């Protein structure tokens, strides 16, 4: 019997990832209820993307990330000064957070049994990174709230990303073509996102619905693109992560399904365009791509459990099938 911890669809989690997951769950046990469901306090989340649920092991095949946000307005002095010089266009900043994230992404062609370079499919590639985030939120109008994030990711593409070892440790397939992966390269991406929330709540504050349009812009050697999207959430007592402190009522339990879509114009994608500073395998990308996501979140006091599935349009020329993957996420507020 395989001693690794089993994951959905027959995949496995390495021991260190399983330990992180169970530590989050244990920490999130019985705890006090927070106003605004804890969005004004510290936030820790663990997320894992995997295409195992659809029986695939190809293209964007796996990604994992841990993200932490400080309590509101607990920013170091240098970041407060930086934020004061960056205008929050269109809304009144009432709360700010400093965030940090660490993650890894794995990309492969569809055929993992071939050791030779597959010229008509995307390259093998891995991306190991850390990021710093400034999040700001506040009212745009009495009926609409805004949230924006400025984020800088720094990391490495190539063998040092440890993608080959991670895939071999967590997937049943034994990929043979990692010798053809993108070459070692330091990489970065500066990311900006703005979201708006338009919410509807019944008189008792129990049945909620909200509509969250968004706009994104990325620039860097990893990703240069622009996107617009929207999210629709509806259900029982949806937590409002846009509110400034103490505006929302205490929240014990809730649940809501959600669906969303995003369209992107892609100028550069290192995982298709290949290395930035040296020659490498690359394939012609499609400039316009889109994603659609459906999912469900369950709120258990200061913990949220989310399961989602994302459907992607074809990303490169000659791609035979569109891809999809599932996401499992645990969010802890304290």
C-alpha positions in Angstrom: 0.0 0.0 0.0 1.3 3.5 -0.9 2.3 5.2 2.3 1.7 8.7 0.9 -1.5 10.5 1.7 -4.1 10.0 -1.0 -5.6 12.9 -2.9 -8.7 13.1 -5.1 -8.6 11.0 -8.2 -5.8 8.7 -7.1 -3.1 11.4 -6.8 -1.0 11.7 -3.8 0.1 14.5 -1.5 3.7 14.5 -0.2 4.0 14.3 3.6 5.0 18.0 4.0 1.9 19.2 2.1 -0.4 17.0 4.1 1.1 18.2 7.4 0.5 21.8 6.4 -3.1 21.0 5.5 -3.9 19.2 8.8 -2.1 21.9 10.8 -4.4 24.5 9.3 -7.5 22.4 10.1 -6.4 21.8 13.7 -5.6 25.5 14.3 -9.0 26.4 12.9 -11.0 24.3 15.4 -13.4 25.8 17.9 -12.7 29.5 18.2 -14.4 32.8 18.9 -16.5 34.4 16.2 -15.1 37.5 14.6 -16.9 40.6 13.3 -16.9 40.5 9.5 -16.0 36.9 9.9 -12.4 37.8 10.7 -11.4 39.7 7.6 -10.0 42.5 9.8 -7.7 40.0 11.6 -4.9 37.8 10.3 -5.7 35.4 7.4 -3.8 32.2 6.5 -4.8 30.1 3.5 -3.6 26.9 1.8 -4.7 26.1 -1.7 -3.9 23.2 -4.1 -4.7 23.0 -7.8 -4.7 19.6 -9.5 -6.1 18.1 -12.7 -6.4 14.6 -11.2 -10.1 15.0 -10.7 -10.6 14.8 -14.5 -8.1 12.0 -14.9 -5.5 14.2 -16.6 -1.8 14.9 -16.0 -1.0 17.6 -18.6 -0.5 21.3 -19.2 -1.2 23.2 -16.0 -1.2 20.0 -14.0 -0.6 21.2 -10.4 -0.1 24.2 -8.3 0.2 24.9 -4.5 0.4 28.1 -2.6 0.3 29.4 1.0 -0.8 33.0 1.6 -0.7 35.1 4.8 -2.3 38.5 5.4 -1.6 40.6 8.5 -4.3 42.2 10.6 -5.7 45.4 9.3 -3.4 48.4 9.2 -0.4 46.5 10.7 1.9 47.8 8.1 5.6 48.7 8.6 6.4 52.4 8.3 8.0 52.1 4.9 5.0 50.4 3.4 2.6 52.9 5.0 4.7 55.7 3.3 4.6 53.8 0.0 0.9 53.3 0.2 0.3 56.9 1.0 2.0 57.9 -2.3 -0.1 55.4 -4.4 -3.6 56.9 -4.9 -6.6 54.6 -4.3 -8.5 56.0 -7.3 -12.2 56.1 -6.8 -12.5 54.8 -3.3 -11.8 55.7 0.3 -9.1 53.4 1.9 -10.4 52.3 5.3 -8.3 49.2 5.8 -4.9 47.9 4.6 -3.1 44.6 4.9 0.4 43.3 4.2 0.5 39.9 2.6 3.0 37.3 1.7 2.7 34.2 -0.5 4.8 31.2 -1.4 3.9 28.8 -4.2 4.9 26.4 -7.0 3.4 25.7 -10.4 4.0 22.7 -12.7 3.4 22.6 -16.5 3.9 19.6 -18.8 3.0 18.4 -22.3 0.2 15.8 -22.6 2.6 12.9 -23.5 4.7 12.1 -20.5 6.1 8.9 -21.8 8.3 10.4 -24.5 11.8 11.5 -23.5 12.4 13.4 -26.7 11.4 17.0 -27.2 7.8 17.3 -28.2 7.7 20.2 -30.6 4.0 20.5 -31.0 3.1 20.8 -27.3 3.9 23.1 -24.5 7.3 22.9 -22.7 7.9 21.2 -19.4 8.3 24.0 -16.9 8.2 24.8 -13.2 7.9 28.1 -11.3 8.8 28.4 -7.6 8.1 31.9 -6.2 7.5 34.1 -3.3 5.4 37.2 -3.3 4.7 40.4 -1.3 1.2 41.9 -1.4 -0.4 45.2 -0.4 -4.2 45.0 -0.1 -6.4 48.0 0.4 -10.2 48.2 0.7 -13.0 50.6 1.4 -16.3 52.1 0.1 -16.6 53.3 -3.5 -20.2 54.4 -2.8 -22.9 53.6 -0.3 -23.9 50.7 -2.5 -20.5 49.5 -3.7 -17.3 48.5 -2.0 -13.8 48.2 -3.6 -10.7 46.1 -2.9 -7.4 46.3 -4.7 -4.1 44.4 -4.5 -0.6 45.3 -5.6 1.6 42.2 -5.7 5.2 41.5 -6.7 6.2 37.9 -7.3 9.9 36.9 -7.5 11.2 33.4 -8.2 12.9 30.9 -10.5 12.0 29.0 -13.5 13.9 25.8 -14.5 15.3 22.8 -12.6 15.7 24.9 -9.4 11.9 25.2 -9.3 11.8 21.6 -8.1 8.9 20.9 -10.3 10.3 17.6 -11.6 10.7 16.2 -8.1 7.3 17.5 -7.0 5.5 15.9 -10.0 7.3 12.6 -9.6 6.4 12.5 -5.9 2.7 13.3 -6.3 1.7 11.7 -9.5 1.4 8.1 -10.6 2.7 8.8 -14.1 6.5 8.8 -14.4 7.3 11.7 -16.7 10.3 11.1 -18.9 10.8 14.5 -20.6 11.9 16.8 -17.8 15.4 17.1 -19.5 13.6 19.3 -22.0 12.2 21.8 -19.4 12.8 25.5 -19.6 16.3 26.6 -18.5 17.2 28.2 -15.2 16.1 31.8 -15.1 15.2 34.3 -12.4 11.7 35.6 -13.1 9.3 38.2 -11.8 5.7 39.4 -12.2 4.1 42.6 -11.0 0.4 42.1 -10.6 -2.5 44.6 -10.0 -6.1 43.6 -9.3 -9.2 45.8 -8.5 -12.5 44.2 -7.5 -15.9 45.8 -6.7 -18.7 44.3 -4.7 -22.4 44.9 -5.3 -24.4 43.0 -2.6 -28.0 42.1 -1.8 -29.1 40.9 1.6 -32.6 40.1 2.9 -34.0 41.8 5.9 -32.8 39.1 8.3 -29.3 39.2 6.8 -29.4 35.5 6.1 -29.9 35.0 2.4 -27.3 36.9 0.4 -26.1 37.4 -3.1 -23.4 39.5 -4.5 -21.8 40.4 -7.8 -18.1 41.1 -8.0 -16.6 42.4 -11.2 -12.8 42.7 -11.5 -10.0 43.9 -13.6 -6.3 42.7 -13.6 -3.1 43.8 -15.1 0.2 41.8 -15.0 3.7 42.8 -16.2 7.0 40.9 -16.1 9.0 38.1 -17.5 6.6 35.5 -16.2 3.3 37.0 -17.3 2.3 40.2 -19.2 -1.5 40.3 -19.6 -4.7 42.2 -18.9 -8.0 40.6 -17.8 -11.6 41.4 -16.9 -13.9 39.1 -15.0 -16.8 38.7 -12.7 -17.9 36.5 -9.8 -21.5 35.7 -8.7 -22.0 34.4 -5.2 -25.4 33.4 -3.6 -26.2 31.6 -0.5 -26.6 31.7 3.3 -24.6 34.4 5.2 -21.8 35.1 2.7 -18.8 36.7 4.5 -18.0 40.1 3.2 -14.2 40.4 2.8 -14.6 43.9 1.4 -16.0 45.6 4.5 -13.9 47.9 6.7 -13.6 46.8 10.3 -16.7 46.5 12.5 -19.1 47.2 9.7 -20.5 43.6 9.4 -22.4 41.5 11.9 -20.8 38.5 13.6 -20.9 35.4 11.4 -20.9 31.8 12.8 -21.8 29.5 9.9 -22.7 29.9 6.3 -22.5 28.3 2.9 -22.6 29.6 -0.7 -22.0 28.3 -4.2 -20.3 30.6 -6.7 -19.5 30.9 -10.3 -17.3 33.2 -12.3 -15.6 33.9 -15.6 -12.5 35.8 -16.7 -11.2 36.8 -20.2 -7.5 37.7 -20.7 -5.4 39.2 -23.4 -1.9 37.6 -23.2 1.2 39.5 -24.4 3.7 37.1 -22.7 3.4 33.7 -21.0 6.8 32.3 -20.2 5.3 28.8 -19.9 4.4 29.0 -23.6 6.8 31.6 -25.0 9.9 30.0 -23.4 12.9 31.5 -21.7 13.3 35.2 -21.7 17.1 35.5 -22.0 18.1 32.4 -23.9 16.7 30.1 -26.6 14.4 27.3 -25.5 11.4 25.3 -26.6 8.3 27.4 -27.2 5.0 27.2 -28.9 2.7 29.7 -30.4 0.2 30.9 -27.8 -3.4 32.1 -28.4 -3.6 35.8 -27.4 -7.2 35.6 -26.1 -8.0 33.0 -23.5 -10.8 32.6 -20.9 -11.5 30.7 -17.7 -14.8 29.7 -16.1 -15.0 28.6 -12.4 -17.7 27.0 -10.3 -17.4 26.1 -6.7 -18.8 25.9 -3.1 -17.6 27.5 0.1 -18.6 26.4 3.6 -18.0 28.8 6.5 -17.3 27.3 10.0 -16.7 30.2 12.3 -13.2 31.3 11.7 -12.5 28.7 9.0 -13.6 28.5 5.4 -13.5 25.4 3.2 -13.7 25.9 -0.6 -13.8 23.4 -3.4 -13.9 24.7 -7.0 -13.4 23.5 -10.6 -11.9 25.7 -13.4 -12.5 25.2 -17.1 -9.9 26.8 -19.4 -10.1 27.5 -23.1 -7.3 26.3 -25.4 -4.1 28.3 -24.7 -1.8 27.5 -27.7 -1.9 26.7 -31.3 -2.5 23.0 -32.1 -3.9 22.2 -28.6 -6.3 19.3 -29.1 -8.4 19.6 -26.0 -9.3 22.3 -23.5 -8.1 21.8 -20.0 -9.7 21.9 -16.5 -8.5 21.4 -12.9 -9.9 21.4 -9.4 -8.9 23.5 -6.4 -9.2 22.7 -2.7 -8.6 25.6 -0.3 -8.7 26.1 3.5 -8.8 29.7 4.8 -8.2 30.4 8.5 -8.9 33.7 10.2 -7.5 34.6 13.6 
